Amino acid sequence: MSRLRRQAARQSRPHLIVALTCACALASHMVPNWQSEVRASNYGAVLDDSLRLGEEDLEEIRRRLSSQTVAPGPWGAFLTFDYDDNSRRQTMNENGFDERVPGFTVGVDKLLTDRFLLGGQFSYKSRYRDYDDPANPDKDNPKTLGTQETQDFAWALTAMYSFPSISLVSPWIPDLIEGAYLQATVGYAFLNIDTKRPDNALTQPARGETNGDRALLSGSAGYDWIYHRWGAGLVGSVNYIDTWIDGYRETGAAGDESELLVVRSRDASRLTFDVGAKAQYNFTFSWGNFIPEARIHYVYRDIRNGDPTTVEFQDGDTEKFPTDPPDRDAIKVGATLRMVLPNYWQVWLDYERTLLDRHEDNFGIRLGIRKQF
């Protein structure tokens, strides 16, 4: 194939080329929220007492809820099974994709004092992404132009401090219980990425393999109110994620060298600001407590990408393609169904969806279990 014909063929399929050379697209590193799980056991147990005790015992209820001494011991352990579904819409510059992300998370924590908790977690996620063919008119069964598989191994360490009972509103509202907390997280993830790119110009699909690293820093502050069976809270967080992907060269059949890519090392970062509110209600039964919760968050993302991408081929040719600027604003809505059981067991089911994102549509489901001992 002549050089001019190769260039014309490459220009006819820029979406896939850009997608596979942007393998460092920022994957979300789940920030653990120990506050919800740790305080839920106390919320269920102590709230039962608050419904029975008189107003003269309100200070004792506040003390027991703000401290973590209700549990029989300082240790806690949890396990969650996670599933995320992410899809991107086709644009003039980048092709769409569908991504399925099953995984699990396991963690332990310990109360070092009545108010200070330290916890660690490990999570594994298997990300499978297939890129849609923009020329295929069948939207219900799009042809796959290529795939990307990522094995994601992540570790995180979290510290949380619960403040003593603070009375900002409660002096004017009888029986109101208040509490504030701070949480900080550091995390690291190792990524293994495999790509597969079929093409009519190739004798067999081109393949790529590389590794990457991801670092996380996160800080959050929250404030909770409990009034009889009702609960509400506000939380704000700042999250910084930096992802580094090692460069690699595609491999393929002999004679296809002119169509194989050279992908340089890339670094991408994301700074996210998140502000949210939640509301919950406690149902008391003979077997324990059932606590449904609804929440809504506004997310602002300062993402360092959106510049044109330069693609290199192994025959020395280069092409430059534009990419889309990121959508910086989004809304996340979620709901949790939580059961607080005897002997300090918890089981919960959580659903979260991202709305108003111009490019992507994402949702996640988590099934978790926790034991304090």
N, C-alpha and C positions, 0 to 999 in steps of 0.2 A: 504494500500500500504506500503511495507516495506521501511525502510530508504534508502537502496541502490537503490531501484527502483525509489523512489522520487528524489534522487540526479541525476540519469540518465535522468529522464524526464526533470528536471530543466536544465541540461546541454544542452538538445536538443533545448531549446527555449531561449537562453541567450539574443538575440537581444531585444525582447520585455521587458524582465525583466530590462535590463539596461535602456531602453528608459523610462519606467515609473518611475524608481527611479532617473532619471535625469530630473525630471520635472522642475528643475530650469534652464533649458537651456535658455541662455540669450535672452530675447525678446528685440527688438529694441525699444528704447524710442525716439520718433521722436523729433529731435532738431529743434525748430522753427527758421525760417530765416526771420526776419522782414525786413531785408534790401531789399529783392526783391520786397516785396509788397509795402512798404512805399515809396521807391524811384521810383517805376514804375509810379505812378501818376505824380510825378514831371517830370520824364523822358518824358512822353507823352506830357504833357502840355508845358514844357519849350522847348522841341525839336522843336515843331511847330514854336515857336518864333525864334529859332536859324536859321531855314531855311529861315526866312523872313528878319531878322535883318542883318545889316551890321557888318563888323568886329569890328567897333568902339564900338558896344554894347556887345562884347563877355564877358567882365568882369562882366557886369550885368547879363548875362545869367548864368555864372559860379556861381555867388553869389546866384541866385535864385534856382539853382539846388542843390548846396551843402547845403543850408539851407532847412528847411522843411516848410517854410512859404507860399508856393504856395497854400496849401490846405486852405479851408475856416475856419477851426478850428483845434484845437490840438488833437482831438479824432479820433480814428479809431476802427473799429470792423470788424471781419471776421468770416466766417464759411466755413469749408471744409468737404466734404464727402470723406472718404478714403477707399481704398480696397487694401490689400496686399495678394499676393499668394506666399507661400514658399514651397519648396519641397527639400527633402534630398535623396541622392542616397544611395542604399544599399551597405554596406561594409562587410568585414569579421568580424568586431567587433560590428557594430551597424546597426540596420535595418533602412529602409527608411521610410519617412512619407510625407504626403501632408497636408498643413495647409492653411486655408482660414481665412482672418482677415478683416472683414468689421468694420467700425467705423466712428466716426466724431470728429471734433475738432472745438471749438469755442474760440474766444479770443478778447481782447480789448487792446488798447494801448493809451498812451497819450504823447505828446511832452511837457516835462517839461521846456525845453528851445528850441531855434532854432535848436540845434544840439543834444540834449540828449533826448532819448525816453525810456520809461518804459512800458512794456507790460506783460500781463498774459494770460494764456490759460488753458483750460480744454479739455481733450480728453478721449473718451471712445472707447475701442476696444474689440470685441468679437472674441477670437481665438479658432478655432475648428481644431484639429489635429487628423488625423487617421494614424495608423501605418500599413505599408504594411507587408504582409506575405512573407518572403523570399523563402518559399517552393512552393509558387504558381507560376506556369509557365506562367500564363496569365498576361502579363505586362500591357495590356490595361484595365484590370478589376481586379486589385489586391484584394485579400481577406484582410479584415481589422482584424488585431490581437488585436487592442485596440484603445481607443480614449482618448483624453485629451482636456478638454474645460477650457479656462481661460477667466475670466472677468477682464479687465484691465482698471483701473480708474487712470488717470495721470494728474498732475498739473505741470505747469512750469512758471517761472518768468524770464523775459529777459530784459536786459538793453543794449541799443545800442547808440554809440556815433559816429556822422559823423563829420569828421575833416573839417576845412575850405579848400577852394580850394587850392590844392598843385600843384606846377608846376615842376614835374620831367621830363616830356617829352614834354609838350606843348610848351615850348619856341622854339622848333625846328620843331613843326608841327602846322601850323596855324589852328585855329578853334577847336583844341582839348580841351575837357573838362575833367578834372581829379577829382577824389574824393576817399578818404579812409575812412574806418569805422572799429570800434571794436564792438564786441558783446559778451556778457557773459550770460549764462543761468544756473539756478539751477532748479531741478525738483524732484518730488516724485511721485511714483505710488503705489497703493494698488492692489494686485492681489488675485483673488479667483480662485482656481484650482480644477477641478473635473476630476478623471480618471476612466476609465472602462476597465477591462481586462478579456475578455472571455478566457477560457482554457478548454481543454478536461478533465483535472484533477479536475475541479471544478464543483459542482452541479449547480451553477449559477455564472454569471460574478462577479468578485471581484471589489469592488468600493473603491475609495479613495477621500477624500476631505481635502483641506488644504488652507492656506493663505500665502501670501508673501508680500514683500516690495521691491521697487527698487528706488535707488537714482541716480541722474544724476548731473554731473558738466560738463560744456562745455564752451570753449572759442574759438573765431574765429577772424580773421582779414582779411580784403579784400580791394581790390583796383579796381576801375572802370575807364574805359575810354569811352568817347562818341565822335564820330567824325561824324558830320552831322547825318545821319540816322542810323549809325552803332554804336553798343556798344559792349564792351568786358570787362572781369573782371577776376581777380585771387583771390582765397580765400584759406586759410588754417585754419584748426581747430584741436583742441584736445578735445576728449570726454571721460569721465570716467563714467562707469555705474557699479553699485554694486547691486546684486540681492540676497535677502535672502528668502529662502523657509522654512516654519515651517515643522517639522516632522509630520508624521501621520501613522496610522495603517489602512490597508485595512479591509473592512468589507465584509462578504459573508454569505453563508448558513452554518447552523450548520453541523459540521463534516468536513468542509473545512479548519479548522484553520491551518493545517500543510502546506497548499499551499498559505496562505495569507502572504503578505509582511509587514514588518516593515520598514518604510522609515524615516531615521534620518534627522534632520535639515541640510540644506546645504547653503553654501554661494559661490557665483561665481562673478568674476569681469571681466571687459573688459576695456582696454585702447585703444582708436582708434585714429590714426593720419590720417588726410584727407587733400589732396591737390588737388585743381581742377581749371579748367578754363571754361569760358563760352563765348558765342558770341550771339548777338541778332541784329535784324534789325527792324526798326520802319516803318510801313506802315500807312500813314495818309489818313483818309477818312472823309466824311462829318459828320459821326456819332461818330467819335473818332479815337482811335489809335489801331492798331493790331500789337503786338510785339511777334513774334516767337523767341524762345531761345533754343540753344543746349548747352549741358555741358558734361564734362567728368571729373571724379575724380579717383585718386589713393587712395586706403584705405589700411592702415596697422593696423592689430589688434593684440594687445598683450593680449591674453586670458589666464586666469589662470585656465585651466582645462586640460583634456586629461589624467589624472591619472586613474589607474584601479578603478573600482567601486565595493564596497563590498555590496552584497545584503543579507538582513536578512529576515528569515521567522519566522512566529510566533511560530513555534515549536522549535525554538532555532538554527536551521541549518543556516549556512552562506555560501555564494558562492562569489568568486571574479572573475570578468570579465574585460578584457581589454577594453578600449575605444580609439577612434581615436584622435590623436593630431589635433588641429584645423588648418585650412588653414588660414594663417595669411595675405595673400595678395589677393586683389581683385580689380577689376575695376568697377566703376559705371558710366553708361551713362544715360542721361536723356534729355527730351525735354519738353518745356512749351509753350503753346499757350495762350497768354494773350491779353485781350481786355481792354483798358482804355476808359471808357465811360464818357459822360457828367455828371456833378454834382459829380465828384470824386467817381464814382463807378468803380470797377474792377471785371472781371470774368476771371478765368483761368482754364485750364486743364493741368495736369502735369503727365508725365509718367517717371518712373525710373526703370532700370534693373541692376542687379548685374551680372557681367561676370567674368570668369576665377576663380571661386571658385571651389575647388576640390570636395567639398561635397554637396553644396547646389545651388539651382537655385531660385532666388527671383525676383519679380517685384512688383511695386506699382503704383496705379493710384489715383489721387486726383483731385476733382472738387471743386473749391473755389470761393467765392464771398467776396468782401471787400468794405466798405464804409468809407470815411473820412468825418468828420463833425466838 
